[in-house]
Amino acid sequence: MCIRCAGCGARHAIPAGAGGNAIGVPDGGGYALCEDRGRGRAPRNRLPLRGPGTARPRSGEGPQRPPPRAGRTTAAPGRPGLLRDALVRVLDADDPLDQHLAVEAVAAAALVAAQCPGGRPVTSGYGPDLPVPALPADLRETAVRALDRITAESSELRELWMTSDRYLYWLHSLHLLRRVLTFPAAQPVGDSWARIDAWMQRHAPASYALLAPPADPAEVEAAQKAMGIRFPADLLESLACHNGITEWDNLVPGRPPMSVAGILAHWQMCVEIAGDDPDLAEVSDGSDEEPWWHPQWIPWAQSDGDSDVIDMREGPGQGRLGSAAHDDTGHFHDGWPSLATYLTAVADAFEYGSEVDGDVPFLTTEGTVWWDGSGTTELNGTPLTPAPRSPGQAAARRP
């Protein structure tokens, strides 16, 4: 079976039973979007495709990737317009949505997401030869709407993937891409906590009473010395607002934040357990997997032994949020780019009714906050009321 490339017009073989790539068609079909499309020349600039099977197979060989080209440092003009056109064509297309338009739009959305906080850099051999210039902020919302159209029932690409055993993987990949595109612009942590505090004081005073007072700066400094880690600025700002909570409660989505003492105790426990055990503290070279624990992780929130951590290892991911379960390895693929971004999203959810990792705030019959999936109506047999929005805030703040 062969399918024509959405960008360069070449036909790509799809081997029966082969695996799919994250954003293309199932069973290894390669796709590319190039600026020379329709101009009668070989393609130069292509949008990235993750996973195997993204290059056209040579005779008698499996899929090959071309080596990245060197010596290109100047951004080509018109690149934002190319991406916008690819996204808008999906939004303007009739049903059913053509698979080739869908693949172009996913590739465009991947390049837009790469410039967002928490976005993954484009490293594929089929990525653009030239650097992509700074893209307009409004492309994020356009990309989100295009991805929603691509995953709708009237999408040919979705129907193709549904025939593959990697359909759920593809769908989850687009979900993560969409998630990055909808991250809010991070506000100062103090401002986000002020918004959260004000909302709770007005609508859920019993929950507000569970927020601890600011942490003692001397205790914070002592914890940093004991751990050998300097806390990131957003964690320091958060602890200066609230030193965790005084007892377990579902005040924020995810796990409840810990006090300085809790952070230090949990970190010491995990470091001691991991010790020098390579199965817990190490991963193989070149692997994308995470260890069970790393001493440069700061556990800022915890529940039942599972923690939300801040990654303080050197590199572009420093400061990102992830999770470290007691019975699994660490995970960052569905985390947040920073604690500041997360707290901004929480404040937005209280004020505008938006979602945070699929959950929205509710009020219990006792007037306390409870986070659960949108559309939930009860908790242990008692009704839940959607949390009231702040006056004048009829819709979620756009990213």
C-alpha positions in Angstrom: 0.0 0.0 0.0 1.3 3.5 -0.9 0.1 6.9 0.1 1.2 10.2 -1.5 3.2 12.6 0.6 1.3 15.6 1.7 4.2 17.9 1.1 6.5 16.7 -1.7 4.1 14.6 -3.7 6.2 11.5 -3.5 4.6 8.1 -2.8 5.6 6.3 0.4 5.3 2.6 0.9 3.4 1.5 4.0 4.6 -1.9 5.0 1.8 -4.2 6.3 1.9 -4.6 10.1 4.6 -2.0 10.7 4.4 0.4 13.5 3.2 4.0 13.1 4.8 7.3 13.8 3.4 9.8 16.3 1.9 12.3 13.9 1.7 10.6 10.4 -0.5 7.9 9.1 -0.5 4.4 10.6 1.9 1.6 9.7 4.9 3.8 9.0 3.7 6.0 6.2 6.0 9.0 5.9 4.7 12.6 5.4 6.4 15.9 4.9 5.4 19.5 4.2 7.9 21.5 2.2 8.0 25.0 0.8 8.7 23.8 -2.7 5.4 21.9 -2.8 3.9 22.3 -6.3 6.9 24.3 -7.7 8.4 21.4 -9.6 11.5 21.2 -7.5 12.8 18.7 -4.9 11.6 19.6 -1.4 13.9 21.6 0.8 12.2 22.5 4.1 10.0 19.9 5.7 8.2 19.9 9.0 9.2 17.3 11.6 7.9 13.8 12.0 8.6 11.8 15.1 9.2 8.1 15.2 10.3 5.5 12.7 9.2 5.3 9.1 9.5 9.0 8.3 11.8 8.6 5.3 11.0 7.0 2.0 12.4 3.5 1.9 15.1 2.7 -0.7 14.9 -0.4 -2.8 15.6 -3.4 -0.6 16.1 -1.3 2.6 14.1 -0.3 5.5 13.1 3.4 6.2 16.1 5.7 6.2 16.6 9.2 7.7 18.6 11.7 5.8 21.5 13.4 7.7 20.7 16.9 8.9 22.0 19.6 6.7 24.7 22.0 8.0 25.5 25.6 7.2 22.0 27.0 7.3 21.6 29.7 9.9 19.3 32.3 8.3 15.6 31.9 8.8 13.6 31.8 5.5 10.9 34.5 5.1 7.2 33.5 5.0 7.6 30.6 7.4 4.8 31.8 9.8 2.5 32.2 6.8 3.2 28.6 5.6 2.3 27.2 9.0 -0.8 29.3 9.3 -2.0 28.2 5.9 -1.5 24.6 6.9 -3.6 25.0 10.0 -6.3 27.1 8.4 -6.8 24.7 5.5 -7.9 22.1 8.1 -10.3 24.5 9.7 -11.9 25.5 6.4 -12.0 22.0 4.8 -15.3 20.2 4.3 -16.1 16.9 6.0 -14.6 14.4 5.9 -11.3 16.1 6.6 -8.7 15.0 4.0 -5.9 13.0 5.6 -3.2 14.9 3.7 -4.4 18.2 5.0 -4.5 16.8 8.5 -0.9 15.5 8.4 0.3 18.9 7.3 -1.5 20.6 10.1 -0.2 18.3 12.8 3.4 19.0 11.5 2.7 22.7 11.6 1.2 22.4 15.2 4.4 20.6 16.3 6.5 23.5 15.1 4.3 26.0 16.9 4.4 23.9 20.1 8.2 23.8 19.9 8.3 27.5 20.7 5.9 27.2 23.7 7.0 26.8 27.3 7.4 23.0 27.8 7.5 22.4 24.0 9.8 19.7 22.7 12.5 20.9 20.2 12.3 19.7 16.6 15.2 17.4 16.1 13.9 15.1 13.3 16.0 14.7 10.2 12.8 15.8 8.3 12.6 19.0 10.3 13.1 22.4 8.6 16.6 23.0 7.2 16.5 26.6 8.4 15.7 28.0 11.9 12.0 28.8 12.3 11.5 32.5 13.3 9.5 33.6 16.3 5.9 32.7 15.6 2.8 34.9 16.3 1.2 34.0 19.6 -2.2 33.6 18.0 -1.0 30.6 16.1 -1.3 28.6 19.3 -5.1 28.9 19.4 -5.3 28.2 15.7 -3.2 25.1 16.2 -5.4 23.9 19.0 -8.5 24.2 16.9 -6.9 22.4 14.1 -5.9 19.5 16.3 -9.4 19.3 17.7 -10.7 19.0 14.1 -8.1 16.3 13.3 -9.2 14.1 16.2 -12.9 14.5 15.5 -15.0 11.7 14.0 -15.0 13.3 10.5 -11.2 13.0 10.1 -9.8 10.6 7.6 -6.5 10.5 9.4 -8.2 9.5 12.6 -10.0 6.8 10.8 -6.7 5.5 9.4 -5.1 5.4 12.8 -8.1 3.6 14.3 -7.2 0.6 12.2 -3.7 0.6 13.8 -2.8 -1.0 17.2 -1.0 2.2 17.9 -4.1 4.4 17.7 -4.2 5.2 21.4 -0.5 6.2 21.3 -1.1 8.5 18.4 -4.1 10.0 20.1 -2.1 10.6 23.3 0.7 12.2 21.3 -1.7 14.7 19.9 -3.2 15.3 23.4 0.3 16.1 24.7 0.9 18.4 21.8 -2.4 20.2 22.4 -1.6 20.5 26.1 1.6 22.3 25.4 -0.2 24.7 23.1 -2.7 25.6 25.9 -0.2 26.3 28.7 -1.0 29.8 30.0 1.7 32.5 30.1 3.3 32.2 33.5 2.4 35.0 36.0 4.5 35.8 39.1 3.9 33.1 41.7 2.8 35.7 44.3 0.2 37.0 41.9 -1.2 33.5 41.3 -1.4 32.7 45.0 -3.1 36.1 45.7 -5.8 35.2 43.1 -6.2 31.7 44.6 -6.4 33.1 48.1 -8.9 35.7 47.2 -11.2 33.2 45.5 -11.0 30.7 48.4 -11.6 33.5 51.0 -14.8 34.4 49.1 -16.1 31.0 48.1 -14.4 28.4 50.2 -13.2 29.9 53.5 -12.9 26.4 55.1 -10.4 25.4 52.4 -8.5 28.7 52.7 -8.0 28.0 56.4 -6.0 24.9 55.5 -3.3 26.8 53.6 -0.3 27.2 55.9 1.3 30.6 56.6 4.6 31.5 54.9 7.6 29.3 55.5 10.5 30.5 57.8 13.3 31.7 55.5 15.9 30.2 57.8 14.2 26.8 57.5 14.1 27.1 53.7 17.8 27.9 53.7 18.7 25.0 55.9 16.7 22.6 53.7 18.6 23.8 50.6 21.9 23.2 52.3 20.9 19.8 53.6 19.8 18.7 50.1 22.6 20.4 48.2 20.1 22.0 45.9 19.2 25.7 45.4 15.4 25.9 45.1 14.1 27.6 41.9 12.7 31.1 42.3 9.1 30.0 41.8 9.3 27.4 44.6 10.9 30.0 46.9 8.1 32.5 46.0 5.4 29.8 46.6 6.9 28.9 50.1 6.9 32.6 50.9 3.2 32.6 50.4 2.2 29.2 51.9 4.4 26.6 53.6 2.2 23.8 52.1 -1.1 22.9 53.8 -1.8 22.0 57.4 -3.6 18.7 56.5 -4.4 16.7 53.5 -7.1 18.1 51.3 -7.9 18.3 47.6 -7.3 22.1 47.4 -5.4 22.0 44.1 -5.4 19.6 41.2 -2.9 16.8 41.6 -1.1 16.2 44.9 -1.2 18.6 47.8 1.9 20.9 48.3 4.3 20.0 51.1 5.9 22.1 53.8 9.6 22.7 53.8 10.0 20.0 56.4 8.0 17.6 54.2 10.1 18.4 51.2 13.3 17.7 53.0 12.0 14.5 54.7 10.6 13.0 51.4 13.8 13.9 49.5 16.0 12.2 52.2 13.8 9.1 52.2 14.0 8.7 48.4 17.7 9.4 48.2 18.3 6.8 50.9 16.1 4.2 49.2 17.7 4.7 45.8 21.3 4.7 47.3 23.7 3.3 44.8 21.2 0.8 43.3 21.6 1.2 39.5 18.1 -0.1 39.0 16.7 2.9 40.9 19.2 5.6 40.4 20.5 5.1 36.9 19.3 4.7 33.3 21.1 3.4 30.3 23.0 5.9 28.1 21.0 7.4 25.4 17.7 6.3 26.9 14.7 8.7 27.2 13.6 6.9 30.4 14.0 8.4 33.8 15.3 6.8 37.0 13.1 5.9 39.9 14.7 8.9 41.8 17.3 11.5 41.1 18.9 13.6 43.9 18.4 16.8 41.8 14.6 16.3 42.0 12.8 18.5 44.5 9.5 16.8 45.8 7.2 19.8 46.3 3.9 17.9 46.5 3.1 14.4 47.7 0.3 11.9 48.4 0.6 8.3 49.5 4.3 8.1 48.7 3.9 9.5 45.1 5.3 12.9 44.6 5.3 15.8 42.1 8.9 16.9 41.6 10.8 19.9 40.2 13.6 18.8 38.0 16.8 20.8 38.9 19.2 18.9 36.6 21.2 21.1 34.3 19.8 21.5 30.8 16.8 23.0 29.0 14.3 21.1 31.2 15.5 22.6 34.5 12.6 23.8 36.5 10.0 21.6 34.8 7.4 19.7 36.8 7.0 15.9 36.7 6.0 13.0 38.9 7.8 10.3 40.8 5.6 7.4 41.9 6.7 5.0 44.6 6.3 2.0 42.3 7.4 3.5 38.9 10.1 5.6 37.3 9.9 9.4 37.0 7.8 11.0 34.3 8.0 14.4 32.7 6.2 14.0 29.4 2.9 15.2 30.8 4.2 17.6 33.4 4.4 21.4 33.4 7.2 23.7 32.2 7.4 25.4 35.6 5.7 25.7 39.0 4.8 29.3 38.0 2.9 28.0 34.9 1.1 25.4 37.0 -0.1 27.9 39.6 -1.2 30.3 36.9 -3.3 27.6 35.4 -4.8 26.8 38.9 -5.7 30.5 39.5 -7.2 30.6 36.0 -9.3 27.6 36.7 -10.8 29.1 39.9 -11.5 32.4 38.2 -12.5 31.3 34.7 -13.7 27.7 35.1 -10.9 26.2 32.9 -9.4 22.8 33.3 -6.1 21.7 34.8 -5.0 18.3 33.7 -8.6 17.4 32.9 -10.0 18.5 36.3 -12.1 21.5 37.3 -12.9 22.9 40.7 -16.1 22.1 42.5 -17.6 23.0 45.9 -18.8 20.3 48.3 -21.9 20.6 50.4 -19.6 21.6 53.3 -18.3 24.5 51.2 -14.8 23.1 50.6 -12.9 22.8 47.3 -12.8 19.5 45.4 -11.2 18.9 42.0 -12.6 16.3 39.7 -13.4 15.7 36.0 -15.7 18.1 34.2 -19.3 17.0 34.4 -18.9 15.2 37.8 -22.1 15.7 39.9 -21.4 14.0 43.2 -18.8 12.9 45.7 -19.5 9.8 47.8 -23.2 10.3 47.2 -23.3 14.0 48.0 -23.8 16.6 45.3 -21.0 18.7 43.9 -21.5 22.2 42.7 -19.4 23.7 39.9 -17.1 26.3 41.5 -18.4 29.9 40.8 -16.4 32.0 38.5 -15.1 35.4 39.4 -17.5 38.3 38.4 -17.3 39.2 34.7 -15.2 36.2 33.8 -17.4 34.3 31.4 -14.7 32.3 29.6 -11.2 30.9 30.2 -8.3 33.2 29.7 -6.6 32.5 26.4 -3.0 31.3 26.4 
